[in-house]
């Protein structure tokens, strides 16, 4: 069952995210680096949970963003965080995060969450949707390509 995020799920969502990223460091992308969640592409910050909760709180405060949870018997097994950004030539959609518990992958949960996000964008007249993914997160890349996404850039980092 998909439902909109409420603060009641804040701690459970953080624990869900923690299990995913601790077991699958390939999830780390430039977003996690910029937010202070990760120190490098394979190393989480010591206080990454606190940093992720700060990120979560900022994202859900933004009225242009939506966080949907996929629940089974009150337990989070997937989520998608998406929003509209207005800093381009025209507004565009961004999938900030999408994750499904590995035990539930292949059951169309990720597809359903992604579909809800893209339908929301279409309903609001958004014509483009972007996302970013860790360079070694090949299973996610295949998933997104299977659903029509095309790679348009690479992101580079210089540590100063």
NUSE-303961 format. One record per residue (C-alpha): residue number from 1; residue in one letter; x, y, z. Coordinates in steps of 0.5 Angstrom, whole numbers. Layout:
{NUM,"a",{X,Y,Z}},
...
This chain:
{1,"x",{0,0,0}},
{2,"x",{3,7,-2}},
{3,"x",{1,13,3}},
{4,"x",{4,20,4}},
{5,"x",{9,21,9}},
{6,"x",{8,23,16}},
{7,"x",{13,25,21}},
{8,"x",{10,18,25}},
{9,"x",{15,15,20}},
{10,"x",{21,19,21}},
{11,"x",{25,14,25}},
{12,"x",{23,8,21}},
{13,"x",{25,11,15}},
{14,"x",{31,13,17}},
{15,"x",{33,6,20}},
{16,"x",{30,3,13}},
{17,"x",{35,8,9}},
{18,"x",{41,6,14}},
{19,"x",{40,-1,12}},
{20,"x",{40,0,5}},
{21,"x",{46,5,5}},
{22,"x",{50,1,10}},
{23,"x",{49,-6,6}},
{24,"x",{50,-2,-1}},
{25,"x",{55,3,-1}},
{26,"x",{54,4,-9}},
{27,"x",{47,8,-7}},
{28,"x",{52,14,-5}},
{29,"x",{52,19,-10}},
{30,"x",{54,26,-11}},
{31,"x",{48,28,-7}},
{32,"x",{50,24,-1}},
{33,"x",{57,27,-1}},
{34,"x",{54,34,-2}},
{35,"x",{49,33,4}},
{36,"x",{55,30,9}},
{37,"x",{52,23,9}},
{38,"x",{58,20,6}},
{39,"x",{65,22,6}},
{40,"x",{67,19,0}},
{41,"x",{63,14,-5}},
{42,"x",{65,8,-1}},
{43,"x",{65,11,6}},
{44,"x",{59,14,10}},
{45,"x",{60,20,15}},
{46,"x",{60,18,23}},
{47,"x",{54,22,24}},
{48,"x",{50,20,17}},
{49,"x",{44,18,20}},
{50,"x",{43,25,24}},
{51,"x",{45,28,17}},
{52,"x",{40,24,13}},
{53,"x",{35,26,18}},
{54,"x",{36,34,17}},
{55,"x",{36,32,9}},
{56,"x",{29,29,10}},
{57,"x",{26,35,14}},
{58,"x",{29,40,9}},
{59,"x",{26,36,4}},
{60,"x",{19,35,7}},
{61,"x",{18,42,9}},
{62,"x",{19,44,2}},
{63,"x",{11,44,-1}},
{64,"x",{14,43,-8}},
{65,"x",{16,36,-6}},
{66,"x",{13,29,-4}},
{67,"x",{15,23,0}},
{68,"x",{11,17,-1}},
{69,"x",{12,11,3}},
{70,"x",{10,3,1}},
{71,"x",{8,0,7}},
{72,"x",{7,-7,8}},
{73,"x",{3,-9,15}},
{74,"x",{6,-2,17}},
{75,"x",{13,-3,16}},
{76,"x",{17,1,10}},
{77,"x",{19,-3,5}},
{78,"x",{20,2,0}},
{79,"x",{20,10,-1}},
{80,"x",{20,15,-7}},
{81,"x",{22,23,-5}},
{82,"x",{21,27,-11}},
{83,"x",{19,34,-13}},
{84,"x",{19,40,-18}},
{85,"x",{25,45,-18}},
{86,"x",{24,52,-22}},
{87,"x",{32,54,-23}},
{88,"x",{32,52,-30}},
{89,"x",{29,55,-37}},
{90,"x",{22,51,-34}},
{91,"x",{20,47,-28}},
{92,"x",{23,40,-28}},
{93,"x",{22,34,-24}},
{94,"x",{27,31,-20}},
{95,"x",{27,24,-16}},
{96,"x",{31,25,-10}},
{97,"x",{31,18,-8}},
{98,"x",{28,12,-9}},
{99,"x",{29,5,-6}},
{100,"x",{26,-1,-5}},
{101,"x",{28,-7,1}},
{102,"x",{32,-12,-3}},
{103,"x",{28,-17,-1}},
{104,"x",{22,-14,-4}},
{105,"x",{25,-12,-11}},
{106,"x",{22,-15,-17}},
{107,"x",{15,-15,-15}},
{108,"x",{14,-8,-18}},
{109,"x",{14,-4,-12}},
{110,"x",{20,1,-15}},
{111,"x",{16,1,-21}},
{112,"x",{9,3,-18}},
{113,"x",{13,8,-14}},
{114,"x",{16,11,-20}},
{115,"x",{10,11,-24}},
{116,"x",{6,15,-18}},
{117,"x",{12,20,-18}},
{118,"x",{12,21,-26}},
{119,"x",{4,21,-26}},
{120,"x",{4,27,-21}},
{121,"x",{9,31,-25}},
{122,"x",{5,30,-32}},
{123,"x",{-1,32,-28}},
{124,"x",{3,39,-26}},
{125,"x",{5,40,-33}},
{126,"x",{12,38,-32}},
{127,"x",{15,35,-38}},
{128,"x",{22,33,-36}},
{129,"x",{24,29,-30}},
{130,"x",{32,28,-28}},
{131,"x",{35,24,-22}},
{132,"x",{42,22,-20}},
{133,"x",{45,15,-18}},
{134,"x",{52,13,-15}},
{135,"x",{57,11,-21}},
{136,"x",{57,4,-19}},
{137,"x",{49,3,-17}},
{138,"x",{48,-1,-24}},
{139,"x",{42,-5,-22}},
{140,"x",{39,2,-21}},
{141,"x",{41,4,-27}},
{142,"x",{38,-2,-31}},
{143,"x",{32,0,-27}},
{144,"x",{31,7,-29}},
{145,"x",{34,5,-36}},
{146,"x",{28,0,-37}},
{147,"x",{23,5,-35}},
{148,"x",{25,10,-40}},
{149,"x",{31,14,-37}},
{150,"x",{37,16,-41}},
{151,"x",{44,18,-38}},
{152,"x",{45,25,-40}},
{153,"x",{51,27,-36}},
{154,"x",{57,25,-31}},
{155,"x",{58,28,-25}},
{156,"x",{66,30,-23}},
{157,"x",{68,32,-16}},
{158,"x",{75,35,-14}},
{159,"x",{76,35,-6}},
{160,"x",{80,41,-4}},
